[in-house]
Amino acid sequence: MILSIIGSYIKIKINNKILTVKGEAHLPGYRSSDFVIYSHSISSWDPSDNNIRIGEEEKQKILFQIEQEMKDRNMTVEIV
């Protein structure tokens, strides 16, 4: 579940763990996505679970979940 969308990150909660995904929000109306996600920023959960690494398969599931939730909010996301 997306907890917040800030100018430089999206904060999500999955299975009682929090993750901050870095990126950039864009202004609407310029033919760009609403938010760009930096996929390389997804490597471990936020404290107190930051010792738990996020593997590639789990990262893809996280990105898919973010894309779906953004779509439900009528927002577009680009993953780089």
Number of C-alpha atoms within 10 A of each C-alpha: 13 16 12 11 17 13 12 16 20 21 17 19 16 12 6 7 14 20 22 20 24 18 22 20 18 16 12 11 8 8 8 14 17 18 24 20 22 16 16 11 12 21 17 17 19 16 11 9 13 14 10 13 12 15 11 11 8 13 16 14 11 20 17 12 16 20 18 15 15 17 12 10 9 9 14 16 21 15 13 9
